[in-house]
Amino acid sequence: MKLSQFKFNLPDSLIAHSPSDQRDEARLMVLDRNTGAIEHKIFKDVLNYFEEKDVMILNNTKVFPARMYGNKEKTGATIEVFLLRELNKELRLWDVLVDPARKIRVGNKLYFGEDDLLVAEVVDNTTSRGRTIRFLFDGTDEEFRRNIEILGETPLPKYIKRKATAEDKERYQTIFAKHEGAVAAPTAGLHFSRELMKRLELKGIEFAEVTLHVGLGTFRPVEVEDLTKHKMDSEQYIIDQKAADTVNTGLENKRRICAVGTTSMRAIESAVSANKTLKAANDWTSKFIFPPYEFSIANSMITNFHTPESTLLMMICAFGGYENVMNAYEVAVKEKYRFYSYGDAMLIV
């Protein structure tokens, strides 16, 4: 398929800049991928589409406060430093993006916070905006992490043109977040409240937690018309044996297996065994899913509404059927559903 086949008209007014009042009260569109039929619900109604022993696969990655602001030595210019990933814990080496990049060269020092709580030195150029920096810090790892927590901001996507707030710190994080490492939230999971999780549990729904540390590649635009030429950024994922066993028991018993979010789907589709079951893994994936694609594990999916020509929309079209999904998106625009990270949700069954 071609990039241009995933275009649609999305008014700016439909891109959500803040979350719904309550996690589980966002709107929910339910799409039947066999018939194309659409229902309009509230997210907490998701409970009615699952039965005892069905399995929900959740991404338990935790977003860390990746956006920091430092001052360049001598000039004092303010530089945004976006932490992508830690390369070496002992040396405190990090892969980062800097803005404005033209001002930052190898050898420059950056000072963060009052009394220079952290200092970093630029040690390498990686891409046009990418740098490798080394934090010059002699304290314990715990103290270092605490300073990052103090200095860093919730890394809201760039299209949300406002400062992150205390509310964002809570709401741009799933309630089941455990393992720090993501620079963007697995947004389908943001709709689950503690009360809804409890109700699902009481109904006998099984949960399998996987970890995929979401990177900034999530937001990287596709710049080639021929999708086979697009390369995804690598992201680390971890699936333990317990999660694999829970999913495989559900498969064996022909239960509904629901991937909560594109990141959960990417993780499980990257760890399919030869006999089409889920295997435990700790690896990196650069898997790009677009139509046509045969899914091996999940037979249902919860996701948010994505932007035109995004890799996320392409995966949804591969799962729900191209015509079905593009029609559903037309309906979503007409019905004024909210799009993107803080937006409304879709359940595909």
C-alpha positions as CSV (number, residue, x, y, z in Angstrom):
1,M,0.0,0.0,0.0
2,K,1.0,3.6,-0.5
3,L,1.3,6.4,2.0
4,S,-1.3,8.6,0.3
5,Q,-3.9,5.9,0.9
6,F,-3.8,6.8,4.6
7,K,-4.7,10.5,4.2
8,F,-7.9,11.9,5.6
9,N,-9.1,15.3,6.6
10,L,-8.5,15.9,10.4
11,P,-9.6,19.3,11.7
12,D,-7.1,20.7,14.2
13,S,-10.0,21.3,16.6
14,L,-10.4,17.5,17.0
15,I,-6.8,16.9,18.3
16,A,-7.1,16.6,22.1
17,H,-4.8,18.9,24.1
18,S,-5.9,17.6,27.5
19,P,-7.4,14.4,28.9
20,S,-11.1,13.6,29.5
21,D,-12.3,14.5,33.0
22,Q,-12.3,10.9,34.1
23,R,-10.0,8.2,32.6
24,D,-12.8,5.8,31.8
25,E,-15.3,8.4,30.6
26,A,-13.7,9.1,27.2
27,R,-15.8,8.1,24.3
28,L,-15.4,4.7,22.8
29,M,-16.2,3.6,19.2
30,V,-16.7,-0.1,18.8
31,L,-15.9,-1.5,15.3
32,D,-16.8,-5.0,14.2
33,R,-14.0,-5.9,11.8
34,N,-16.1,-8.6,10.1
35,T,-19.1,-6.5,9.3
36,G,-17.8,-2.9,9.6
37,A,-20.7,-2.1,12.0
38,I,-20.0,0.8,14.4
39,E,-21.4,1.5,17.9
40,H,-20.9,4.6,20.0
41,K,-20.2,4.0,23.7
42,I,-18.3,5.4,26.8
43,F,-14.9,3.7,27.6
44,K,-16.1,2.0,30.8
45,D,-18.6,0.1,28.5
46,V,-15.6,-1.9,27.3
47,L,-16.5,-4.3,30.2
48,N,-19.6,-5.5,28.3
49,Y,-17.4,-6.9,25.4
50,F,-15.4,-9.3,27.5
51,E,-16.2,-12.5,29.4
52,E,-14.5,-14.6,32.1
53,K,-11.1,-16.0,31.0
54,D,-10.7,-13.5,28.1
55,V,-7.2,-11.9,28.1
56,M,-6.2,-8.2,28.0
57,I,-2.5,-7.5,27.1
58,L,-1.3,-4.3,28.8
59,N,1.9,-2.4,28.2
60,N,3.3,-1.6,31.7
61,T,6.1,0.7,30.6
62,K,6.5,3.9,32.6
63,V,7.1,7.3,31.1
64,F,10.0,9.2,32.7
65,P,10.3,13.0,32.8
66,A,12.4,13.2,29.6
67,R,12.2,16.9,28.7
68,M,14.7,19.0,30.5
69,Y,16.0,22.6,30.1
70,G,19.6,23.5,30.6
71,N,21.8,26.5,30.0
72,K,24.8,26.5,27.8
73,E,28.2,27.4,29.4
74,K,29.4,30.9,28.8
75,T,26.4,32.2,26.8
76,G,23.7,31.0,29.2
77,A,21.4,30.2,26.2
78,T,18.5,28.0,27.1
79,I,18.7,24.6,25.5
80,E,15.9,21.9,25.5
81,V,17.4,18.4,26.1
82,F,15.1,15.5,25.4
83,L,16.4,12.3,27.0
84,L,15.8,9.4,24.7
85,R,17.6,6.5,26.4
86,E,20.4,5.7,28.8
87,L,23.4,4.2,26.9
88,N,25.6,3.4,29.9
89,K,24.5,3.6,33.5
90,E,28.0,3.7,35.1
91,L,29.3,6.4,32.8
92,R,25.9,8.2,32.8
93,L,25.9,8.4,29.0
94,W,22.6,9.3,27.4
95,D,21.2,9.5,23.8
96,V,19.4,12.9,23.6
97,L,17.8,15.4,21.2
98,V,18.8,19.0,21.6
99,D,17.0,22.2,20.5
100,P,18.2,24.5,19.1
101,A,20.8,21.9,17.8
102,R,23.0,24.4,15.8
103,K,24.2,25.9,19.1
104,I,25.4,22.6,20.6
105,R,28.7,21.1,19.7
106,V,30.9,18.4,21.1
107,G,32.7,19.6,24.2
108,N,30.0,22.1,25.2
109,K,28.8,21.9,28.8
110,L,25.2,22.3,29.9
111,Y,24.0,23.3,33.4
112,F,20.6,22.2,34.7
113,G,18.6,23.7,37.6
114,E,19.4,26.1,40.4
115,D,22.9,25.7,41.8
116,D,23.7,23.5,38.8
117,L,22.0,20.4,40.2
118,L,23.2,18.5,37.1
119,V,26.0,19.3,34.6
120,A,26.4,17.4,31.3
121,E,29.1,17.4,28.6
122,V,28.3,16.8,24.9
123,V,30.6,13.9,23.8
124,D,29.2,13.1,20.3
125,N,26.9,14.0,17.5
126,T,24.5,11.3,16.4
127,T,22.0,12.9,14.0
128,S,21.1,16.5,13.0
129,R,19.5,17.1,16.4
130,G,20.9,14.0,18.2
131,R,23.7,14.1,20.7
132,T,25.4,11.8,23.2
133,I,25.9,13.5,26.5
134,R,27.6,12.5,29.7
135,F,26.3,13.7,33.1
136,L,29.1,14.7,35.4
137,F,27.6,13.5,38.6
138,D,29.4,11.7,41.5
139,G,26.5,10.7,43.6
140,T,24.5,7.5,43.8
141,D,22.3,6.3,41.0
142,E,19.3,7.0,43.3
143,E,20.4,10.6,43.8
144,F,21.0,11.0,40.0
145,R,17.5,9.7,39.3
146,R,15.9,12.0,41.9
147,N,17.6,14.9,40.2
148,I,16.2,13.9,36.8
149,E,12.8,13.7,38.5
150,I,13.2,17.2,39.9
151,L,14.5,18.8,36.7
152,G,12.6,16.8,34.1
153,E,9.1,17.5,32.7
154,T,6.4,15.1,31.5
155,P,7.3,14.7,27.8
156,L,4.0,15.7,26.3
157,P,4.0,15.4,22.5
158,K,5.2,18.5,20.6
159,Y,1.7,19.2,19.1
160,I,0.4,20.0,22.7
161,K,1.7,23.5,22.7
162,R,1.6,24.2,26.5
163,K,3.7,23.5,29.5
164,A,3.3,20.1,31.2
165,T,1.3,20.4,34.5
166,A,1.0,18.4,37.7
167,E,-2.2,16.9,36.2
168,D,-0.1,15.7,33.2
169,K,2.3,14.0,35.5
170,E,-0.5,11.8,36.6
171,R,-2.7,11.5,33.5
172,Y,0.1,11.0,30.9
173,Q,0.9,7.7,32.7
174,T,-1.1,4.5,32.9
175,I,-2.2,3.3,36.3
176,F,-0.4,0.0,35.7
177,A,3.0,1.7,34.7
178,K,5.9,-0.2,36.4
179,H,9.1,-0.2,34.4
180,E,10.6,3.2,33.6
181,G,11.9,3.6,30.1
182,A,9.3,5.3,27.8
183,V,9.5,8.8,26.4
184,A,5.8,8.7,25.3
185,A,2.8,7.0,27.0
186,P,1.2,3.9,25.6
187,T,-2.0,6.0,25.2
188,A,-4.7,3.3,24.8
189,G,-3.9,2.3,28.4
190,L,-4.6,5.8,29.7
191,H,-8.3,5.1,29.7
192,F,-8.2,2.4,32.4
193,S,-9.2,3.6,35.8
194,R,-8.6,1.7,39.1
195,E,-12.4,1.1,39.3
196,L,-12.7,-0.3,35.8
197,M,-9.6,-2.5,36.3
198,K,-11.3,-3.9,39.5
199,R,-14.6,-4.5,37.7
200,L,-12.8,-6.3,34.8
201,E,-10.9,-8.4,37.4
202,L,-14.2,-9.3,39.2
203,K,-15.6,-10.4,35.9
204,G,-12.7,-12.9,35.5
205,I,-10.8,-11.1,32.8
206,E,-7.1,-12.2,32.8
207,F,-4.3,-9.6,32.4
208,A,-1.0,-10.2,30.7
209,E,1.5,-7.4,31.2
210,V,4.3,-6.9,28.7
211,T,6.8,-4.0,28.5
212,L,7.6,-2.0,25.4
213,H,9.5,1.2,26.0
214,V,7.9,3.7,23.7
215,G,10.4,5.9,21.8
216,L,10.0,9.1,19.9
217,G,9.8,7.1,16.6
218,T,6.1,6.8,17.5
219,F,5.7,10.4,16.3
220,R,8.2,10.2,13.4
221,P,6.4,10.9,10.1
222,V,6.6,8.5,7.1
223,E,8.4,10.3,4.3
224,V,8.2,7.7,1.5
225,E,5.2,6.9,-0.7
226,D,6.3,3.2,-0.9
227,L,5.7,1.8,2.6
228,T,8.1,-1.1,2.2
229,K,10.9,1.5,2.2
230,H,10.0,3.0,5.6
231,K,12.2,2.0,8.5
232,M,10.9,2.1,12.1
233,D,13.0,3.1,15.1
234,S,14.0,0.2,17.4
235,E,12.2,-0.1,20.7
236,Q,13.0,-2.5,23.6
237,Y,10.4,-5.0,24.6
238,I,10.1,-7.6,27.4
239,I,7.6,-10.4,27.6
240,D,8.0,-12.7,30.6
241,Q,7.0,-16.4,30.8
242,K,4.0,-15.6,33.0
243,A,2.5,-13.2,30.4
244,A,3.2,-15.7,27.6
245,D,1.5,-18.5,29.5
246,T,-1.5,-16.4,30.2
247,V,-1.9,-15.4,26.6
248,N,-1.3,-18.9,25.3
249,T,-3.8,-20.4,27.7
250,G,-6.3,-17.9,26.3
251,L,-5.4,-18.9,22.7
252,E,-5.7,-22.6,23.5
253,N,-9.2,-22.0,25.0
254,K,-10.3,-19.8,22.0
255,R,-10.9,-16.8,24.3
256,R,-10.9,-13.1,23.2
257,I,-7.3,-11.9,23.3
258,C,-7.2,-8.1,23.4
259,A,-4.0,-6.0,22.7
260,V,-4.4,-2.8,24.6
261,G,-2.6,-0.3,22.3
262,T,-0.4,-0.4,19.2
263,T,2.7,-0.9,21.5
264,S,1.3,-4.1,23.1
265,M,0.4,-5.3,19.6
266,R,4.0,-4.6,18.3
267,A,5.5,-6.4,21.3
268,I,3.5,-9.6,20.9
269,E,3.8,-9.7,17.1
270,S,7.6,-9.4,17.6
271,A,7.6,-12.6,19.7
272,V,5.5,-15.1,17.8
273,S,6.8,-18.7,18.0
274,A,6.9,-21.1,15.0
275,N,3.6,-22.7,16.1
276,K,1.9,-19.3,16.3
277,T,2.0,-18.9,20.1
278,L,3.5,-16.1,22.2
279,K,7.1,-16.7,23.5
280,A,8.9,-15.0,26.3
281,A,11.5,-12.5,25.0
282,N,13.8,-9.6,26.0
283,D,14.7,-7.9,22.7
284,W,14.5,-4.9,20.4
285,T,11.9,-4.6,17.7
286,S,11.7,-2.4,14.6
287,K,8.6,-4.2,13.3
288,F,6.5,-2.1,10.9
289,I,2.9,-3.4,10.6
290,F,0.8,-2.2,7.6
291,P,-1.7,-3.9,5.3
292,P,-1.8,-6.6,4.3
293,Y,-0.6,-8.4,7.5
294,E,-1.7,-11.6,9.2
295,F,-1.9,-11.2,13.0
296,S,-1.0,-14.2,15.1
297,I,-2.0,-13.5,18.7
298,A,-4.7,-10.9,19.3
299,N,-8.2,-11.1,17.9
300,S,-9.3,-7.8,19.4
301,M,-7.7,-4.4,20.1
302,I,-8.1,-1.2,22.0
303,T,-6.5,1.9,20.5
304,N,-6.8,5.7,20.3
305,F,-7.6,7.6,17.2
306,H,-4.5,8.4,15.2
307,T,-3.3,11.1,12.8
308,P,-3.4,10.9,9.0
309,E,-0.5,8.9,7.4
310,S,0.9,7.7,10.7
311,T,2.4,4.2,11.2
312,L,-0.2,3.8,14.0
313,L,-3.1,4.3,11.6
314,M,-1.5,1.8,9.2
315,M,-1.4,-0.9,11.9
316,I,-5.0,-0.3,12.8
317,C,-6.0,-0.6,9.1
318,A,-4.0,-3.9,8.9
319,F,-6.0,-5.2,12.0
320,G,-9.5,-3.9,11.4
321,G,-9.5,-3.9,7.6
322,Y,-8.6,-0.9,5.5
323,E,-12.1,0.0,4.3
324,N,-13.6,-0.6,7.7
325,V,-11.1,1.6,9.6
326,M,-11.0,4.5,7.1
327,N,-14.8,4.5,7.1
328,A,-14.8,4.5,10.9
329,Y,-12.4,7.4,10.9
330,E,-14.7,9.3,8.6
331,V,-17.5,8.7,11.1
332,A,-15.2,9.7,14.0
333,V,-14.5,13.1,12.4
334,K,-18.2,13.7,11.7
335,E,-19.1,12.7,15.2
336,K,-16.3,14.9,16.6
337,Y,-14.3,12.2,18.4
338,R,-11.1,13.5,20.0
339,F,-7.9,12.3,18.4
340,Y,-4.4,11.3,19.4
341,S,-2.6,10.8,22.8
342,Y,-5.3,12.4,25.1
343,G,-8.1,11.5,22.7
344,D,-11.0,9.0,22.6
345,A,-10.7,5.3,22.1
346,M,-11.7,2.6,19.7
347,L,-12.3,-1.1,20.4
348,I,-12.0,-3.4,17.4
349,V,-13.6,-6.8,17.8
